[in-house]
């Protein structure tokens, strides 16, 4: 029969091992998807790029085209969310209604153009020869137009066309901040599309 002292030592050892195991698990390093991380380095907002695409790692694999498609689809989704927000601001706003309506229109166009760019990128799967460059060029054109539309929205809200700054309302400031954010997503999608040219 084991002595009380040996039993006490065994219990102490098990306790220390459990604490060490729990501590190791709590401080385990975050696993980074190296492919997405490296690919996002070509973008201006690479941390945002990685944060928005890492959850799609399984479907992206190590495919640059799928990465660009996912970036465009993420951008499209974000634009749609912000456009819905702007509509709610318009419904409750007593000022800058013209600028807000214009913003909704430009964001609607931006959403459609982003969807078109994703469609062009998906067509690359079966594209050959000069068709590859043609689809990439189209996607680049659409995404560039998306960014232009987003900037147009922000410019309109900053100055509503009557020479009066509309940034004095907190609601408008929030809209501008949100549109500035989705512009970063669009910029990332464009950068990843541009990188396809050098494949």
N, C-alpha and C positions, 0 to 999 in steps of 0.2 A: 504493500500500500504506500502511495506517495506521501511524503511528509508534508505537513501544512506549509512549510517554507517553500518547497518546490512548487506547490499549487499556487501560492501567492506570486511567485516569480513568473509562472506561466501566464497567469491572468494579467499581470503587469505588462508582459511582452505583447500579449494579444491586444491589449488596450493601446499601447504605443503604436503597434502596426496599423491598427484601425484608424488612428488619428493621422498617421502619416499618409495612409491611403486616401483618406478623405481630403486631406490638404492638397495632395497631388492632383486629385480630380478637380478640386475647386480652382486650382491655379494652372490647369492644363492650358497650353497655348492654343489660341484660336487658329483653326486650320484654314489656310488661305488657298483659294483656287489660283494657282500660279498662272494658268493660261489667261484667265480673265483679268487678273491683276496686271500682267505684262501688256496685254492688249489694250487695256484702258489707259496705259501710259501715253498713248498718242493723243488722248483727249485733253482738253483744257481743264476739265473738272474730273480728274481721274478717280478721286475718292468717291464722288457721287456716282460715277460710272460703275465702279466696282460694287458699291452698295446696292445699286438698282438692278444689277445683272447677276450677282452671285447666286441669288435664289433660283435663277434659271440655268444653273451650271449643268444639271443633268441633261436637259434637252439641248444645250449648246454644245456640250462635249468640248472638242478642240477645233471647232469649225468656225472660221472667221466670218463666213457668210451668215451662219445662224446667229452669231454674236451681233452682227449689224442689224439683222432682222429683229432680234429681241430688243435692241436699243430703240429701234424705230417704233416698235409696238408699245414699249414702256412710255416713250414720248407721247404717242397718240393717246394712251390712257390718261396720262397726266394732264394733257391739254383738255380732254373731255371733262375731267373733274373740275379744272379751273373755270372752264366755260360755264359749267353749271353754277359755280359759285358766283360768277359775274352776273348771271341771270337773277340770282336771288338778291344781289346788291341792287340791281336795277329796279327790281320790284319794290324795294323799300327806300329807294333814294329819292330825294327831292332836288338833287343837283347833278350836273354832269350826265344827264340822261342821254344826250346825243353821243358823247364820248363813250359811254358804257355800251350803247347799242352798236356803235361802230366796232368796239372791242369784241363784242360777242360775234359779230359778223366775221371779223378777221380771224378769231380763234376757231370759228367753224370751218373757215377755209383752211386754216393751219392743220386742223384735225384731218380733213379730207386729203390734203397733200401728204401728210405723214403716212396715212393709210396707203396712198398711191406709191409712196417710196418703198414701203414694206412689200407691196405686191411686186414691184420691179426687182427687188432683191430676192424674193422667192423664185422669180423666173430664172435666176442665175443657175439654179439646180440643173436645168436641162439646156442651158444656153451654150453655144459653141462659137468659136471664132470671133468675128467682129460683134456678134450679138451680146457677148459678155460686156464689152466696153459700152455698148449702147444702153444696156439695162443699168449699169453702174452710173453712167452719165445722167440718165433720167432721174435716178434716185437722188443724186447729188443736186440736181436742179430743183426737185420738189422740196428737199430738206432746206436748201438755201432760201427758198421762197417762204417756208415755214418760219424761219428765223426773222425774215423781213416782216412778216405779218405780226409776229409777236412784238417786234420793236415798234411797229405802227400802232399797235394797241397801247403800249406804254407811252408813246409820244402823244397820242390823242388824249390820254388821261392826265398827262402832265400839263398839257395846254389844250383845253377843249375847243379851240378854234375861235374863241371870242376874245382871246388875249388874256384870259383869266386863268390863273393856276388853279387846278382842281385838286391839288395834293393836300389841301388843308383839311380834308375830311379823312377820318381814320379809316373808313370803309374803302375809300379810293386808294389810300396808302397800302392797305392789305392786298388789294387787287394787283397793284403795281408790283408788290413784292412777290406775289404768287406767279405772275406772268414772267417776271425776271427769273424765277426758279425754273419754270418749264422751258425757258429759253436755254438754260444750261443743259437740260435733258436733250433738247433738239440739237444743240451744239455737239454733244457727245455722239449722238446718232450720226450726224454728218461726218465727224472725224473718223468714226469707225467705218463708215461707208467709203470715205476717201482712202482709207488704208487698204481697201480691196484692190485699188489700182496697182499697188506695189506687190501684190501676191505673186 
